[in-house]
Each structure stands twice: as C-alpha cells, then as structure tokens.
Amino acid sequence: MIRLLKALVFLIVVGIVAIIGYAYLGDLTPNRVEVNQPVTLDAN
C-alpha cells in the first residue's frame, strides 16, 4: 500500500513539474498583427 502511495505522489510531482516547465518554456506568445482602421471624429 505504501508503495502505491509513493508511486502516486511521484507521478503527481512529475506532472506538476511538467506543467510548470511547459508554462515557462512553451511558446505561448500571441501572433501580432498591425491593424489600421480609419476613424471619423465629430469636431463640434
């Protein structure tokens, strides 16, 4: 029973480290696109 608990804790720790590593090293930057749109100003 203790062996199973140790394996479960180990898998949880490895999963957390993998998620943190992906968050820091994964390419999560958005694609940037320049948008030009004419604007009509009401000058009254």
Sequence and secondary structure as in RCSB ss.txt:
>XXXX:A:sequence
MIRLLKALVFLIVVGIVAIIGYAYLGDLTPNRVEVNQPVTLDAN
>XXXX:A:secstr
 HHHHHHHHHHHHHHHHHHHHHHHHS                  
